[in-house]
Amino acid sequence: MSKSTALARLNDLVDWFIPPAIAADREVRKQARMFLYSHLFGPFIGNTVPLAFYLLSPKPGIDIAILAASITAFWIYPFVLRATGRYYLLTVLSVENLIFAILWSCYFHGGILSPTLPWTLTIPLLALLYIGPSARMRTIMLLQLAINLAIFYFLYETTAPPSSGMSAGATQALGLVSTIAASLYVTMMALFYANALASQVELEGEMRQHQITASALRQATEDAKRASAAKSEFVAKMSHELRTPLNAVIGYSEMLLEDAIDEQDDAIASDLRRIHEAGHHLLKLVNEVLDLSKIDAGKMEVFNEFADCAPLMRKAAQPYQQRAQQAGNELRVEADADLGVIYADVMKLNQTIGELLDNAVKHTRGGTITLAASRTRRPQGDEIVVSVRDTGAGIAEERFGSLFEQFNAAGDVSSTKYGGTNLGLSLSKKLCHISCKAT
């Protein structure tokens, strides 16, 4: 197991004891982690002192048992914290327990010359780690320590403690064990604190990096909005500018085509027919681009009205009957008798159906194209489903995700055969997002 994995599991164990209310506050959560590290692992080191007392004392007494019980009681605090969430109350009780254990061992084993006296250094260290920068809690901790020291001094001066009966060698050995244990405890807490500090520095670095990234994203979003607005304005202006000459081309080519047909000049009529069809095709593209730019700019207006649905389907299919026949196709309209009335923008609905039919006619040769409409009864309101099916070449499954994207036909082999920019499908999808309601 790697060091980072072991540390992550250790943090998960410690975090299990932290209530959600404390975990939500990052500063208090950091203090609670130090509190839990101390209480989960500290008793292992702290209990070496009463164990040494028991082994080195010629007559182990109840004072050693009380000391061991006091140190072991630190394991209860994490569970109480998880159950109650009273963090600052528990820190006061925990520091009181620590002061009691240290002064208790000092009282029965040497007083101010006790070999366990070095443990008093851990009191302010742990108190500061537990409470952080809180001035109120620091005052409480200092008063708590002062009161306990005063009580200890009073008892020590007025009531002589019983002699432990330990030899000088045993006292020196106990002092060595106590000093090593205190040093290990302080080192452990220092390592935990260093790890917490490093994690905080790393987290602050990541937060700064995220802030920089977020700022860059906001700037990029603003730039994209400005670019999109400029694009929409440019496309709208250019589309209007293109329409004027295109209308002239279409109008004059239609007039010349009628003259050529009257004069029975088939060669010129064929060329004029191509010009006329190309003009209409180009005008359709310009209209699609203009509509897309309006939708993207949020300027597409909706004019809803009531309309009989079945005649609307037949009318939408009528302009494509001749083109379908020229390609050897049969264009069918299947509309349920109970379609009823629809409340929608009729022109946009007609345009949407037209885009789908145009795509179907373009990609079908010698087949069948079906425009179907049906009403589905639902408790929250009826729904009319309109679909266009064809027996054309079909669409590769991997292209389903990009089917309604603009200009996605560039990577499709069918675009070479049938032509098209796929603007129609993209426009039909966006037009469908404009609300329609059946009645």
Summary of the structure (lengths in Angstrom):
residues: 439
radius of gyration: 42.9
end to end distance: 66.4
largest distance: 137.3
contacts: 1235
relative contact order: 0.06
helix: 73%
strand: 8%
